[in-house]
């Protein structure tokens, strides 16, 4: 199979995963549409990212643009739900996605919002080949969709500048994750289209941590994210059994 125009021959991109998300591209910015769970999920993710990057780079947490001067890469940026807030916080943002339609949607939305974001139809390996480096890398809900997590994490590490930080968010490979993230979210509640996730591609925290360490990063923080059915919101938690996030850095 020939690689897509936005992916190198050695890309970690999974063509089946790309096709699934291409069919949903136009729904990204509809808060009540098929990406409603991401819109609900976004506040806790953004707060975690902002707070860890502000602390990591010793920035003023009270500043309106605390990430000014930092080059941030959003891998698997989708329609731009994270890239746009990062740009508003002052970062110089590059957003990449393996789905060309996602890049088109994200670019149009950013232009309408007056935000200068460098969106590209590309894979992480393409940027490695160009010798690019970033102060921070956001790797959110991507690891569980790539062909193989280990080489993908290696590519991400090569893109991270010395002293940089990486935020990874993914799903744990547990029975609870299968019950809630697949059976519950996709088949019972209909929060996500059926087939969005494959349980066998979920990544255990120990596996992710080991891959990050093998590529020279240390784990700064590991936290779970849980849904509060009473408050109808997502919150950080100690429960790593389903959704979790990792803040990693070069020592």
C-alpha positions in Angstrom: 0.0 0.0 0.0 1.3 3.4 -0.9 1.6 5.9 2.1 -0.8 8.8 2.2 0.6 12.2 1.0 0.9 13.2 4.6 2.7 10.2 5.9 6.2 8.8 5.2 6.8 5.2 4.2 8.0 4.5 7.7 5.1 6.3 9.3 3.3 5.0 12.5 0.0 6.0 10.9 -2.6 3.2 10.7 -4.6 3.6 7.4 -7.7 2.0 8.9 -7.7 4.5 11.8 -7.3 7.4 9.4 -10.3 6.2 7.4 -12.5 6.0 10.5 -11.7 9.6 11.6 -12.0 11.0 8.0 -15.6 10.1 8.1 -16.2 12.2 11.2 -14.0 15.2 10.2 -16.8 17.8 9.7 -18.2 17.1 13.2 -15.2 18.4 15.2 -16.6 21.7 16.3 -20.1 20.7 17.1 -20.3 20.5 20.9 -23.5 18.4 20.6 -22.3 16.2 17.8 -20.3 13.0 17.6 -17.3 14.6 19.3 -19.3 15.8 22.2 -17.3 13.6 24.6 -14.1 15.4 23.6 -15.7 18.8 24.2 -16.7 17.6 27.7 -13.3 16.1 28.2 -11.3 19.1 27.0 -11.5 21.4 30.1 -9.7 18.9 32.4 -7.1 18.1 29.7 -6.4 21.7 28.9 -6.0 22.6 32.6 -3.6 19.7 33.1 -1.6 20.7 30.1 -1.5 24.4 30.9 -0.5 23.9 34.6 2.2 21.3 33.8 3.8 23.4 31.0 3.6 26.6 33.1 5.4 24.8 35.9 7.9 23.0 33.7 9.0 26.2 31.9 8.8 28.3 35.1 6.2 30.7 33.6 3.9 33.1 35.4 0.6 31.2 36.0 -1.3 34.5 36.2 -0.1 35.7 32.7 -2.6 35.8 29.9 -0.2 34.2 27.5 2.1 32.1 29.7 3.2 29.9 26.8 4.6 32.8 24.7 7.8 31.9 23.0 7.3 28.2 23.2 7.0 26.0 20.1 4.3 23.4 20.7 3.5 20.4 18.6 0.0 18.9 18.7 0.1 15.4 17.2 -3.2 14.0 16.0 -4.6 17.5 16.3 -8.0 16.6 14.7 -10.1 19.7 14.2 -8.0 21.8 16.5 -9.8 21.5 19.9 -6.5 21.6 21.8 -4.3 23.5 19.3 -6.5 26.6 19.4 -6.4 27.0 23.2 -2.6 26.5 23.1 -2.3 29.3 20.5 -4.5 31.6 22.7 -2.1 30.9 25.6 0.7 32.4 23.4 2.4 29.2 22.1 3.6 28.9 18.5 1.6 25.9 17.5 2.2 23.3 14.8 -0.7 20.8 14.5 -0.3 17.6 12.5 -2.9 14.9 11.6 -2.9 11.9 9.3 -6.4 12.9 8.0 -6.3 15.6 5.4 -10.0 16.5 6.1 -9.2 17.1 9.7 -6.5 19.6 8.7 -8.8 21.3 6.3 -11.5 21.7 9.1 -8.9 22.9 11.7 -7.3 25.4 9.3 -10.7 26.9 8.4 -11.8 27.2 12.0 -8.5 28.8 13.1 -8.7 31.3 10.2 -12.2 32.3 11.2 -11.0 32.7 14.8 -8.0 34.8 13.7 -5.5 32.3 15.0 -2.2 31.7 13.3 -1.7 27.9 13.6 0.6 25.9 11.3 -1.5 22.9 10.4 0.0 20.1 8.3 -1.2 16.8 6.9 1.8 14.9 8.2 3.0 12.2 10.6 5.5 12.6 13.4 8.1 10.7 11.4 7.8 13.4 8.6 8.8 16.1 11.0 11.7 14.0 12.3 13.0 13.7 8.8 12.9 17.5 8.5 14.9 17.8 11.7 12.3 19.8 13.5 12.3 20.3 17.3 9.6 21.5 19.8 9.6 22.7 23.4 6.5 20.8 24.2 4.7 17.9 22.5 1.0 17.1 23.0 0.3 13.4 22.3 -3.4 13.1 23.2 -5.5 10.0 22.4 -3.1 9.0 19.6 -0.9 6.2 21.0 -3.8 3.8 21.0 -4.4 4.4 17.3 -0.9 4.0 15.8 0.6 0.9 14.3 3.1 0.4 17.1 3.5 2.6 20.2 7.2 2.0 20.8 8.6 3.5 17.5 6.0 6.2 17.6 7.2 7.3 21.1 10.7 7.2 19.8 9.8 9.5 16.9 8.1 11.9 19.4 11.2 11.9 21.6 13.4 12.8 18.7 11.1 15.8 18.1 11.4 17.1 21.6 14.1 19.8 22.3 16.5 19.4 25.2 14.7 20.5 28.4 11.3 19.9 26.7 8.1 18.3 28.0 5.6 15.9 26.6 2.0 15.3 27.6 0.5 11.9 26.7 -3.1 10.9 27.1 -4.4 7.5 26.3 -6.5 4.5 27.5 -5.5 1.6 29.7 -5.8 -2.0 28.5 -8.0 -3.3 31.3 -11.4 -5.0 31.6 -12.8 -1.8 33.0 -11.6 0.2 30.0 -13.2 -2.3 27.7 -16.5 -2.1 29.6 -16.6 1.7 29.9 -14.7 3.0 26.9 -15.9 0.6 24.3 -19.1 -1.2 25.4 -20.4 1.7 27.4 -19.3 4.7 25.4 -19.7 3.2 21.9 -22.5 0.7 22.2 -24.7 1.6 25.2 -24.5 5.4 25.5 -23.5 6.2 21.9 -21.0 8.8 23.0 -18.6 7.6 20.3 -19.2 5.9 16.9 -18.9 2.2 17.1 -15.4 1.0 16.1 -13.6 4.2 17.4 -11.4 2.1 19.6 -9.8 -1.3 19.6 -9.2 -2.7 23.1 -6.1 -4.6 22.0 -4.4 -1.3 21.0 -4.9 0.3 24.5 -1.7 0.9 26.3 -1.0 0.1 30.0 0.7 2.8 32.0 3.7 0.6 32.7 4.2 0.0 29.0 4.0 3.7 28.2 6.3 4.6 31.0 8.8 2.0 29.9 8.7 3.3 26.3 9.2 6.9 27.4 12.1 5.9 29.6 13.8 3.9 26.9 13.8 7.0 24.8 15.4 9.2 27.4 12.4 10.8 29.2 11.5 10.6 32.8 8.0 10.5 34.2 7.0 13.7 36.1 3.4 12.8 36.8 0.9 10.0 36.1 -2.8 10.7 36.7 -6.1 9.2 35.9 -9.2 11.0 34.5 -12.6 9.9 35.6 -16.1 10.9 34.7 -18.3 12.1 37.6 -21.9 11.1 36.6 -23.4 13.3 39.3 -21.5 16.5 38.3 -21.5 15.5 34.7 -17.9 16.4 34.3 -14.4 14.9 33.9 -11.9 15.3 36.8 -8.4 14.2 37.6 -8.3 11.1 39.8 -6.1 8.3 41.1 -8.0 5.8 39.0 -5.8 4.8 36.1 -8.0 1.9 34.9 -9.5 3.7 32.0 -8.3 7.2 30.9 -5.0 8.5 32.1 -2.4 11.2 31.3 1.4 11.3 31.6 3.6 14.4 32.0 7.1 13.4 30.8 10.3 15.4 30.4 13.9 15.2 29.5 16.0 15.0 32.7 
